[in-house]
Amino acid sequence: MKDPYLKHLKSGTDLETTYEAIRAGFVTLALEKNRRATPFVQQARALKTSAEQAKSPAGLLDIEEIQPALLTAANQLKPHTFFIGAAIERKMAAEIWDLLESGVLENAANLTDEKQIASITRWLCAL
């Protein structure tokens, strides 16, 4: 299917987190996901620090710390882009929907909706 997100999303409002869902503890879930992501954030910061050494985009090729990532990216035809959130407000949902429709994002889901998570999980496994 051309737009895989259409399997579980009809509009940006489908991405909104209901007040009840937030209140039921999904903010706690989001904080836990954030805690788990901390090591990756630290790696990204290290990458950013390394990239700041480059005086031009071509200078990135000379930074040893990021050469493996650049080679991996070079071997990919196009990276898959998606968004998964747990506390998505109306404005953000509209922005995500616009990115989906413009093709910047390939897929999106709200962690508070089991059907959306199941659908995006199937999509990820099929990549």
ZIJOFEN-V26214 format. One record per backbone hydrogen bond with DSSP energy under -1.0 kcal/mol. CO is the residue of the C=O (numbers start at 0). NH is the residue of the N-H. Records with the same first field share a line. If there is no record, write none. Layout:
CO = NH, NH
This chain:
2 = 5
3 = 6
4 = 7, 8
10 = 13
11 = 14
17 = 21
18 = 22
19 = 23
20 = 25
21 = 24
24 = 28
25 = 29
26 = 30
27 = 31
28 = 32
29 = 33
30 = 34
31 = 35
32 = 36
36 = 40
37 = 41
38 = 42
39 = 43
40 = 44
41 = 45
42 = 46
43 = 47
44 = 48
45 = 49
46 = 50
47 = 51
49 = 52
50 = 53
56 = 59
57 = 60
58 = 61
59 = 62
62 = 65
65 = 69
66 = 70
67 = 71
68 = 72
69 = 73
70 = 74
72 = 75
80 = 105
82 = 108
84 = 110
87 = 16
88 = 92
89 = 93
90 = 94
91 = 95
92 = 96
93 = 97
94 = 98
95 = 99
96 = 100
97 = 101
98 = 103, 104
106 = 82
108 = 84
109 = 112
112 = 116
113 = 117
114 = 118
115 = 119
116 = 120
117 = 121
118 = 122
119 = 123
120 = 124
121 = 125
